[in-house]
Amino acid sequence: MKKIALLSMGILLTVMMVFLGSCNQLENEKPLDSDSNTGSNTSASDSAGARLTVPVENYSVIGPRNLGEFDKTSVAVVRNYLKKVSGADMVPYEDAVAGTENAEQYEVIVGNTGRKESDAFLSTLGFNQYGFTVTEKKIIIAGWTSQTTRAAIQFFNKTANELVKENADGKKVFNFRIGESQVKDFDTYLDGFPKWSGKIKGVYDSSDGAFTVVYSGVTSADFDAYTATVTNAGFTALIENTLGNNRYATYANGDRQVHFYYVDSKKEMRVVWGAKDVVASLLQTEVTGTVTPSVTQMNMKYLQASGGGACTIFTLQDGTFLVIDGGWADEASLLYSTLAALNEDANGKDAPIVISAWFLTHGHGDHTGCIYQFAPEFGDKVKVNAVLCNDVDEAQMMDTTHTTDVLSREKLQSRVLNYMTDVNGNKPALMKLHTGQKLTFGGAQLDVLFTHEDLFGTALKNFNDLCTIVKVTLGGNRFFMTADASNVELPALLAELPASVLESEFCQMGHHGADRGYKPLYEAVKAKYILYPNSEKDYNRDMANSKYDWCQYIKEHHDELYLADTYCYTFMLPYTPESAIKWNASIEKPSDAAAGSQNPPSGSIGYGDTIPWTDGKAR
């Protein structure tokens, strides 16, 4: 298997060690440049007035409860810094509990703790700002997100280095003025967005320079009011959608974009601010062309690769393609052969291959390795109009397991998009998907049902919990694409959308049918036809596990099920039962197979054999 460039946990840990080291330097520390990546436009209070006299060793550190690994590392930087300044053997630490504030305790309060001191300071900050403030007995260091809090810690440590003095007893003190506040702008985040005056539940870094503000106690009328606010600020609508009682909208103004949505079951409004995605307006096109649409589950080399892998190809009515994921890096040539065969059937021999959108559900190598290798090998033979994804940031990477074999956004931009640049110098557009967005192109409709932005406040453990879940509607059929989502995302999805929105004729089995499934999801989708991106061997293993109740449900409640370890399966749309075309992309086209004797019975999967069910019948 060819290697893809990885953003491994080892690299992350190395970065963190550099961060820890840089923040603990006390000698020869240079001040932050005003145009540095961590911030600009420092503001400070007047330096006159009473100053701190309490020794640094008297302070304890207070941090948010239920810290992830990223925030734990940030808090550790503060404790190590205080320890080094004071010479103390240990700096006490406590989890913040709202309502248990001790006004007499000397404390360094780090991050969005929910304590009144944190809330008061955060209320003075813009969402793109960070900094610290000093009271007689408290030092509050914070930003709205984990990333801005980390920047605030770096800023505080560097500022404090220049103010460390000894008192008459030889104890180290911070010579800050009581009442002093210093604030900087976090240059990664854009500003200039229309604000909402509702109650803030929290702020979440959505990565790629975007951030999400979650408001609680909101009504549908508030959504209308914010829509008016956005419109009055000069923003124009790109996308509007309704799913159940939830409402969604994407507006843009110049280089800025705001995506906001109302979640009825939680009475929340989530507002995502970031840079404008040009492709959002491009993928809103009327149907053109008369090609018969289809969907193809491409086979994977499960026997050669170390498990995993998925690729689904939608042939659209205009003869272009929607590709979802792709598989491992060594599936690149197979994907090209499959696209070439499908393209010849749809558009004729020697017609150019055009992918309208290539959607990546998450960064794992068994889903993104293919595009990484496909770009340099076939980027000059295939035109790709847009790449769709929703990356996660460093904090989510650190807070989850299974983060090796992950395609980074930097590699996606510097390698994949560059190799896919056409002769006119046009790169594929890169669009960051958000929940509720509806894209229509080539006769297909793609609804984004769930992203990692909907998991704000959820303790994450596995990188697969960060998948983007979509539903594709094409040719009169609906396809629920679960990717590797599991028993963290799927319950959250069901809590926010009614089953009527999820119902689909086709369903891709989540996480290749493996562990961490969620039976109620499949009960809600009610799919008749199952795309099972795995091998027959692993299928039999999972179906034999009595703890996998989602597998047992699928086994008992479907009409047709197709594996992906030997053959491609193409479903002409609208789909007629028992008409799936089994074919081999290396030697034939779907039309060749359909004209011959290889069209399988409905239960045929994998090696062309039928699954023996408990009643002895193939389904």
N, C-alpha and C positions, 0 to 999 in steps of 0.2 A: 504493500500500500504506500502510495506517495505521501510524503509528509506535507502538511500545510503549516504555515506560520502560526504559531500558537501564542496566545496570551496566557501563560501558565501561572499557576499559583506561586511557583518559585520566583517568577519575575515580580509578581505583586509583593511578595515578602521582601525581595531585594529593595524595591521602591520604598517600602515602609521603613526598612532599616536606614535608608538614606534620609528619609523624613525625620525619623527619631534622632539620628545623629545631628542633622542640621538644626533641629529645634533645641538641642541641649548644649550647643556651643555657647560659652559665656565670654570667650575672648575673641577679639578681632572680628566681631559681628558687624556686617555691613547693614545699613538701613535698607528697607525695601525701596526699590525704585518706583517712582510714581506710575510708570507704565509697565510694571511687572505683571506676570500672569495672575498673581494672587490678588491684585487689587490696585486701585488708584484713587486719587482725590481724598487724601486723608483730611479729616476734620478733627479738631481738638478744642477742648474748652480752655478758657483763660488759665494760665499757670499760677496765678496768684491764689492765696488762700491756704488753709491748714493742710498738712500733709500727713500721710500714714506714718505711724511710729511703732506699730506692732511688729514684732519679729516674724519673718517669713515662716519659721518653724511652728508658729502657733496656728497656722491655717490647715484646715482639712479640705478635701476636694469632694464636691457633690456633682454627680452626673446623672443623666437620664436613666430610668429603669429599663430593664430588658435590652441592654446594649447588644448590638451586633458586633462582629469582629472589627469592622472599620471604626466604629465609635469607641470601642474598647481601646484600640490603639491610640486614638486621639486623646482620650482621658489619661492614658498611661504617659503620654508626652508631658502633660501638665504635672502629673505627680513626680515624674523623674526630674522635671525642671525645678520644681520647688525643693525636691530633695537635694539636688546639686547646689542650688543657691544657698540653702540653709545649713547644709552639712548634716541634716537629720538622717537617722537610720531608716525611718519610715514616715511616709505622709499618709495619714488616715484617709479612707475613702468610704463614701456612703451613697447608696442609690437614693435619688430624690423621691420623696413622697409628698404630694401636694397636701397642704394643710398641716404639715408637721414642721413648719419653719421655726427656727430658733434665732431670734433677733440678736441674742448675745453671743452667738458662736461666730468665730472668725472662719470664713469659708470662701473658697474659690469655687464658684458655681459655673459649670461648663455645659453649654448646649441648651437645647429646648427641654428643660426639665419639668415644666408644668408648675413649678413653684412661682410664687407671686413675683419674686425678684427677677426671674427669667422673663416672665410675661411682661413685666413693666419695661424692661430694656428692649425686648423684641418689638414692643409696640412703637418704639421710636425709630426702628430700622425699616428701610425698604426691603422688599424681598431679595433684592440683588446687593444687599449690604451686610457687613459683619463688623465686629469690633468688640470693645470692652468698656465697662464703666466701673468706677470705684466709689464705694460708700465707706462709711467709717469702719464697718466690720465685714463687708462683703466685696468681693471682686467678681463681677459677672462677665464671662467670656462667651460670646454666642453669635450665631447666625441662624437663619431660619432652617437651613438644611445641614446635613452632616458635612457637606463639602464646605459651606461657608463657615461653619463652626471650626472646622480644621484650619481654614485660612485665618480665622480670628485667633486661634491658639498660636499659630506662627507669628502673627502680628504682635500679640501680647508678649510673647517670649522675647522677641527682638527689641521691642520697645522697653520692656522691663530691664533688659541687660544694661541699658545705659543709665538706669535709675537705681541700681542696687548700691546701698550704702551700709556702713556699719554704725550702729548707735553707740551710746556711751558704754554699754555693756559688752561691746564687741559682737553683737548679734546683727545679722543681715536683715535689712528692711528694704521694702520698695518705697522709693521716694515719690510716690504718686500723690497728686493733690486730691483730697477728698472732694468728691463731686465731679471729678474729671471723667470725661467720656471721649473715646477716640473711635472713629468710624471710617471704614473704607468701602469703596465699591468693588464688588466681585465682577471682574470684567468678563468672565465667562457667560454671565447672564445679561441679556438685553433688558433695558428699561423702557419706559415710555408707553406702558400699556394702561388701558382704562381699568381702574381699580373697582372693586366691589366692597361695600361697607358691611357685609355680613360677618357672622362669627367665624373666626378662623379655627379650624380643627387642626391643621398642620400644613406644612409645606414639604414637598417631596422633590428631590432632584430626579428629573426624567432623563437625564444624560443628554449629550449632544448640545449643550447650551440651553436646554429647555427645563422648566420647572413647573410643578403642579401645585396650586393652592387649593386646599380642600375646605369648603365652607359647610357648616352644619346648620340645621334648622331652616332649610330652604324650601320654598314651594315652587310650583310650576310658574306662578305669577312672577316670582323673583327671576326666573330664567328669562321671562319676557322683558322684565325691567333691565336686566343686564344686557340683553340683546339691543335694547334701545340705547343704552349707554355706549356700547361698542359702535353702533351705527353713528351716533352723534359725534364720536371721536374720529370719524372718517374711515372706519373699517368697512369693507364690503364682503358679502357672503361668498364663500367658495363652495362649501358643502353644508347641507342641512339634512337631518335625518330624524326619524322617530322609530324606536323599537319598544313595543309595549307602551308603557307610560313614561318611558325615558325619552329625553329630548337632547339632541346633539347639534352643534353648529361649529363650523370653522370659518373664521373671518380673517382678512389680511389687510394691511395698510403699509405700502412701501415694502421694506425688508422685514416687517414684523408680522407675526401670525398669532392669533389667539384661538385656541380650540376649547370650547366649554360645553359641559353637559350636566344635565339634571338627572339624578338617580332617585326615582320615586320611592323605592322601598326603604331607602336610607335617609331621605329628605336631605340629600347633599347636592352641592354643585361643585364640580371639579373644573378648575380653570388652568389650562396649560398654555404658558407663554413661551415663545421661542421664535426662531428665525422662520421666515416664510418658506414653505415647500412649493416650488414652482409646479411640480408634477401634480399637485392636488387639483389644479384647474385643468391640466392636460388630460387627466383620466376621468373626464366627464363628457363623453362623446356619444353621439347618436349611433345606432346600429347601422353599419354599412356592410355589404357583402352578402352572399347567399351560400356560404359554406355550411354544410351540415355539422353542427357542433358535436364534440365528443370529449370524453375524459379518459386519460390513460394512466394506469398505475404502472410505472416502470419497474422492471425487476432489478434487484440488487444482488451483489456478489456476497451474500451472507456467509457462504462457506469460506470465502477468502478473507473477508474483513472481520474485525473483532466485534461483530454484532452491530445492531442499529442500522440506520440508513432509511431514507424515504424520499420518493420523488413522484409528484403528481403533475401531469401535463394536461391542461385544458386547451383544446383546439377551438378557437373562437369563430364566430360567424363571419368575421372579416378575413379569416385565414391566418391571423396572428395567434400567438400563444400566451397563455398564463402558465408560468412554471412555479410550483411551490416546492421549495427546498431543492434537493438534487442528489443527496447521498454523499458518500465519501469521495475523496479526491480521485480515486481510481475508477469512479463511475463516469468521468468526464467524457471519454470517448463513446461510451455506451449512450449517454444522453444525447450526444451529437447525432449518432446513428438513429436514435429513436426520433428525434426532431426531424431529421432529414426524411425519414420514411413517412411520418405524419404529414410533413409539409408537401411532399410529392402527391400524396393522396388528396390533400386539400387544395393545392394551388397549381399542381402540374410540375413536370420535371424541370429542373434548373431554376425554379422560382426562388427568390431570396427568402431566407428564413428570418422572420421577425418575431421577437418576443416583446409583446406590449408591456408586460410586467413580470418581473422575477421576484417572488415574495419569499423571504427568509423568515421562518417562524421563530427561530432563536439561533444562537451562535454556535451550538455544538458541531463538531467536525463531521459527524455522520449526516448532518443536514446542510452544512455550508462548505465542506471540503470540495464538493463538486464545482461550485461556482468559482472557488479559488483557483482550481486547476483548469477549469473550462475557459476562463478568461484569456490566459496566454496561449492556449492551444487552439481555440476556436473563436476568439473574439473578433477576428477579421473575417469570419465566415458567417456570423450571425449578428444581426442588429438587435440590440437590447435598448428599448426606449426608457425603461424605468426599473429601478431596484427598490423594493419596499421592505421595510423592517422597522423594529423599534428596539434599539440597543439599550443595554443597561449600563449603569455607571460603575465606577470603581468600588463604591460602597457595597452595592448589591453583589458584585463579583466576590468581594472578600467575605460577605455574610453568608454565602452559599457554598455547598460542596459541588463536586463534579465540574470544576471550572478549567480543567485542562482541555486541550483540543478545541478551543474557542476562537473563532475568527473575530479579530478586533475590528472596530470601525476604522481605525487608521489603515489597516491592511485592505479593508474593503474599498476605501477611497483611493489609496496610493497604488494598489496593485490591480484590483478587479476592475474598477471604473476606468483606469488608465488603459488597460489592455482592451477594453470594450469601446474605446474611442473610435468613431467612424472616420472615413477619409476626409470629411469636412471639419474634423476636430471637435465633433460633438460627443460628449460623454453621456452615458445614461443618467437620467435624473435620479437623485436619491431622495426618497420620501420617507419621513418618519411617521408611521401610522399611529393614530390615536383612537381610543375606544369610541365606537359609534359612527366613525367616518364611513361613508358609502361611496364607492368608486364604481363607475359604469364605463365599460369599454368593450368593444367587439361583441356586443350582445350579452356580456356577462355583467353581473352585479356582485361586487365584493363588499360584504358588511363586516367591519371590524367589531367583534363582540367583546373582546377582553384583551387588556395589555397589563404589563407589570405595574402601570400607573394606578390600577385599580386595587392594588394590594397594599396601599399606604396603611401603616400601622400593623401589618401582619408580620409575624416573625418568620423570616424565610430561612430555609435550610438547604434546598436543592436548587441548582441552576435551572432545572427543568420547570420550576415553578414560575419562571419568567417568560414563558412562551406567549406569543400573540396568537389568539384564537380567532378564526374567521369563518364565515359561511359564504359559499359561492353559489349563486343561482345562475343557471345556464340551460338553455334548451328545455325549459319546463321542469327541470330537476334541481333539487337543492342538495348541497354537499357541506356537511359539517366537518371542518378540518381541525382536529383536536391537537395535532402535533404531539409534543411530549408532555402536555399539561396533565396534571395528576390531582391527587386528593387535597391539594392546597388551593389551586386555581379553580378547579371545577365546582366545589361547593360555593365558592365566592361568586362564580358566574351564575349559578342557579339562584343565589340570593338576590341577584340584581336584575335578572331577566326572566320573564315568564316562559314556560315550556313551549308555548305557541310560537315564540320567536326562534326557538332552537330546533323545532321539528324539521327533519330532512329525510329525503329518500335514501341518501347515501351518508355514511359516517366512516371517517378514518379512525381506526382503533388507536386510542391514546397510548403514547409511549411504547409503541410496537407490541401492545398487549401485555406488557410486563408489569412489574410491581407498581404500587401506588395508584391504582385505578380507582374509579368512583362509580359504582353501579347506578345511583340516581340520575347521573348525567345521561347514560344510555337509555334509561327508562323515559326520560324527557324527550330525547331526540327521536326515538321510535323509528330508527332506520331499518329498512328492509334489506339493504345491500351494504355489506361491510368491506371496506378496503383495509386489509390487515398487513401492514408493511413489516413483514418478518418471514422467517423460514418455516417450513413445515415442522422441523425439529423443535424449534422454540414454541411454535403454536401448540404442539402436543404437550410440551412441558407445562405451559401456562394453563392450558385447559385441564390438566390433571391436578392442578393445585387447588384444593378445596377452599383455601383462604381467598382465592381470587373470585369473589362473587360476581364481579363485573364480567369476567370471562364466561362464567356459567350462564349469566343472563344472555350474553351475546349468542352463546351456543344454542340456547333454547328459543330465542326470539328474533331470528333473522330468516330471510329467504335464500340469500346467496352470500357467500363469503369468498374472498380472493386473496391469496398470499402473493408474495412478490419475490420468490427466490429463484425462479427459473424463467418464467415467461412474462412478457407484457400482457396486460389485459386492457382492451379498449372498449368503452361503452358508448355506442352511438346514442345521441339524445334527440328527443326524449327517449328514455330507455325502455325497451320492451323486455320483460322478464326472460331469463335464460338465453339472452342473445349476445353475451359478452364475447369478444373476439380475442382468442389466445394466439399470440404471435411472437416471433423471435426477431428482434430488430436487426440482428447481424446478417439475416439472410432474406428478409421479406418485409412487406408492408402490411398494415392491417387489412387492406383490400385483397391482397393475395391470400391471406389466411382465411378471410371470410368466404372467398370463392372456392376454397378447398374443403378438406374434411376435418380441419383442426378446430372448428368452432365447438367449444366444450359444452357438456351439460352444466347446469347451474352450480353444481357442487364441485366442479373441477377447480383445483387449486394447485399451486406449487408445481410439482413434477408431472402434472396432468392426471394425477390420481384423485379419487374422490375421498372425502372425509367420511369415515365410518361413524355415524352418530349412534346414540344409545339404542335407537329403535332399528338400527341396521340400514337405514335409508340415507341416501345422499341428499343434501339440501343445497 
